[in-house]
Amino acid sequence: MLHGSSSVPQEEVDTINKFGGNLPDAVGIPEEQLRKAAKSAVCKINIDSDSRLAMTAAIRQYLAEHPDHFDPRQYLKPARENMKKMYIHKIKEVLGSDGKLG
């Protein structure tokens, strides 16, 4: 099991910082290293920080672009979509687990 294996996508960090966040030194594990780990005997790779970054970036951007909105159903929809996009990328392009669900 790999703990702390988020790649910390810089585009999500940039979006967070652009819309009021303060993550100047956020770094993670390069995706190429995660690809290698996924092909080895590692059976679990934790990427929770990437998920939280994707959600936070989308929420910050949405609220900055729609300052009159306050309903969580409005800003959580794009946040969930951004997380979904990140997970699809990780499953297909990084972790090599596409199509392996029993």
Contact map, one row per residue, 1 for C-alpha under 8 A:
111000000000000000000000000000000000000001111100000000000000000000000000000000000000000000000000000000
111110000000000000000000000000000000000001011100000000000000000000000000000000000000000000000000000000
111110000000000000000000000000000000000000001100000000000000000000000000000000000000000000000000000000
011111000000000000000000000000000000000000000110100000000000000000000000000000000000000000000000000000
011111100000000000000000000110000100000000001110000000000000000000000000000000000000000000000000000000
000111110000000000000000000110000000000000000111110000000000000000000000000000000000000000000000000000
000011111000000000000000001111100000000000000010010000000000000000000000000000000000000000000000000000
000001111101100000000000011110000000000000000000110010000000000000000000000000000000000000000000000000
000000111111100000000000000100000000000000000000010000000000000000000000000000000000000000000000000000
000000011111110000000000001000000000000000000000000000000000000000000000000000000000000000000000000000
000000001111111000000000000000000000000000000000000000000000000000000000000000000000000000000000000000
000000011111111100000000000000000000000000000000000011001000000000000000000000000000000000000000000000
000000011111111110000010010000000000000000000000000010001000000000000000000000000000000000000000000000
000000000111111111000000000000000000000000000000000000000000000000000000000000000000000000000000000000
000000000011111111100000000000000000000000000000000000001101100000000000000000000000000000000000000000
000000000001111111111110000000000000000000000000000010011001100000000000000000000000000000000000000000
000000000000111111111111000000000000000000000000000000000000000000000000000000000000000000000000000000
000000000000011111111000000000000000000000000000000000000000000000000000000000000000000000000000000000
000000000000001111111000000000000000000000000000000000000001100100000000000000000000000000000000000000
000000000000000111111100000000000000000000000000000000000001000000000000000000000000000000000000000000
000000000000000111111110000000000000000000000000000000000000000000000000000000000000000000000000000000
000000000000000110011111000000000000000000000000000000000000000000000000000000000000000000000000000000
000000000000100110001111110000000000000000000000000000000000000000000000000000000000000000000000000000
000000000000000010000111110000000000000000000000000000000000000000000000000000000000000000000000000000
000000000000000000000011111000000000000000000000000000000000000000000000000000000000000000000000000000
000000010000100000000011111100000000000000000000000000000000000000000000000000000000000000000000000000
000000110100000000000000111110000000000000000000000000000000000000000000000000000000000000000000000000
000011111000000000000000011111000000000000000000000000000000000000000000000000000000000000000000000000
000011110000000000000000001111101100000000000000000000000000000000000000000000000000000000000000000000
000000100000000000000000000111111100000000000000000000000000000000000000000000000000000000000000000000
000000100000000000000000000011111110000000000000000000000000000000000000000000000000000000000100000000
000000000000000000000000000001111111000000000000000000000000000000000000000000000000000000000100000000
000000000000000000000000000011111111100000000000000000000000000000000000000000000000000000000000000000
000010000000000000000000000011111111110000000000000000000000000000000000000000000000000000000110000000
000000000000000000000000000000111111111000000000000000000000000000000000000000000000000000000111000000
000000000000000000000000000000011111111100000000000000000000000000000000000000000000000000000000000000
000000000000000000000000000000001111111111000000000000000000000000000000000000000000000000000000000000
000000000000000000000000000000000111111111101000000000000000000000000000000000000000000000000111000000
000000000000000000000000000000000011111111000000000000000000000000000000000000000000000000000011000000
000000000000000000000000000000000001111111000000000000000000000000000000000000000000000000000000000000
000000000000000000000000000000000000111111100000000000000000000000000000000000000000000000000000000000
110000000000000000000000000000000000111111111000000000000000000000000000000000000000000000000000000000
100000000000000000000000000000000000010011111000000000000000000000000000000000000000000000000000000000
110000000000000000000000000000000000000001111100000000000000000000000000000000000000000000000000000000
111010000000000000000000000000000000010001111110000000000000000000000000000000000000000000000000000000
111111000000000000000000000000000000000000011111000000000000000000000000000000000000000000000000000000
000111100000000000000000000000000000000000001111111000000000000000000000000000000000000000000000000000
000001000000000000000000000000000000000000000111111100000000000000000000000000000000000000000000000000
000101010000000000000000000000000000000000000011111110000000000000000000000000000000000000000000000000
000001111000000000000000000000000000000000000011111111000000000000000000000000000000010000000000000000
000000000000000000000000000000000000000000000011111111100000000000000000000000000010011000000000000000
000000000000000000000000000000000000000000000001111111110000000000000000000000000010000000000000000000
000000010001100100000000000000000000000000000000111111111000000000000000000000000000000000000000000000
000000000001000000000000000000000000000000000000011111111100000000000000000000100110010000000000000000
000000000000000000000000000000000000000000000000001111111110000000000000000000110110000000000000000000
000000000000000100000000000000000000000000000000000111111111000000000000000000100000000000000000000000
000000000001101100000000000000000000000000000000000011111111100000000000000000100000000000000000000000
000000000000001000000000000000000000000000000000000001111111110000000000001001100100000000000000000000
000000000000000000000000000000000000000000000000000000111111111000000000001101100000000000000000000000
000000000000001100110000000000000000000000000000000000011111111100000000000000000000000000000000000000
000000000000001100100000000000000000000000000000000000001111111110000000000000000000000000000000000000
000000000000000000000000000000000000000000000000000000000111111111000000001001000000000000000000000000
000000000000000000000000000000000000000000000000000000000011111111101000001000000000000000000000000000
000000000000000000100000000000000000000000000000000000000001111111100000000000000000000000000000000000
000000000000000000000000000000000000000000000000000000000000111111100000000000000000000000000000000000
000000000000000000000000000000000000000000000000000000000000011111111000000000000000000000000000000000
000000000000000000000000000000000000000000000000000000000000001111111100000000000000000000000000000000
000000000000000000000000000000000000000000000000000000000000000001111100000000000000000000000000000000
000000000000000000000000000000000000000000000000000000000000001001111110010000000000000000000000000000
000000000000000000000000000000000000000000000000000000000000000000111111010000000000000000000000000000
000000000000000000000000000000000000000000000000000000000000000000001111111000000000000000000000000000
000000000000000000000000000000000000000000000000000000000000000000000111111100000000000000000000000000
000000000000000000000000000000000000000000000000000000000000000000000011111110000000000000000000000000
000000000000000000000000000000000000000000000000000000000000000000001111111111000000000000000000000000
000000000000000000000000000000000000000000000000000000000110011000000011111111100000000000000000000000
000000000000000000000000000000000000000000000000000000000010000000000001111111110000000000000000000000
000000000000000000000000000000000000000000000000000000000000000000000000111111111000000000000000000000
000000000000000000000000000000000000000000000000000000000110010000000000011111111100000000000000000000
000000000000000000000000000000000000000000000000000001111110000000000000001111111110000000000000000000
000000000000000000000000000000000000000000000000000000100000000000000000000111111111000000000000000000
000000000000000000000000000000000000000000000000000000000000000000000000000011111111100000000000000000
000000000000000000000000000000000000000000000000000001100100000000000000000001111111110000000000000000
000000000000000000000000000000000000000000000000001101100000000000000000000000111111111000000000000000
000000000000000000000000000000000000000000000000000000000000000000000000000000011111111100000000000000
000000000000000000000000000000000000000000000000000000000000000000000000000000001111111110000000000000
000000000000000000000000000000000000000000000000011001000000000000000000000000000111111111000000000000
000000000000000000000000000000000000000000000000001000000000000000000000000000000011111111100000000000
000000000000000000000000000000000000000000000000000000000000000000000000000000000001111111110000000000
000000000000000000000000000000000000000000000000000000000000000000000000000000000000111111111100000000
000000000000000000000000000000000000000000000000000000000000000000000000000000000000011111111111000000
000000000000000000000000000000000000000000000000000000000000000000000000000000000000001111111111110000
000000000000000000000000000000000000000000000000000000000000000000000000000000000000000111111111110000
000000000000000000000000000000000000000000000000000000000000000000000000000000000000000011111111000000
000000000000000000000000000000110110010000000000000000000000000000000000000000000000000011111111000000
000000000000000000000000000000000110011000000000000000000000000000000000000000000000000001111111100000
000000000000000000000000000000000010011000000000000000000000000000000000000000000000000001111111110000
000000000000000000000000000000000000000000000000000000000000000000000000000000000000000000110011111110
000000000000000000000000000000000000000000000000000000000000000000000000000000000000000000110001111110
000000000000000000000000000000000000000000000000000000000000000000000000000000000000000000000000111110
000000000000000000000000000000000000000000000000000000000000000000000000000000000000000000000000111111
000000000000000000000000000000000000000000000000000000000000000000000000000000000000000000000000111111
000000000000000000000000000000000000000000000000000000000000000000000000000000000000000000000000000111
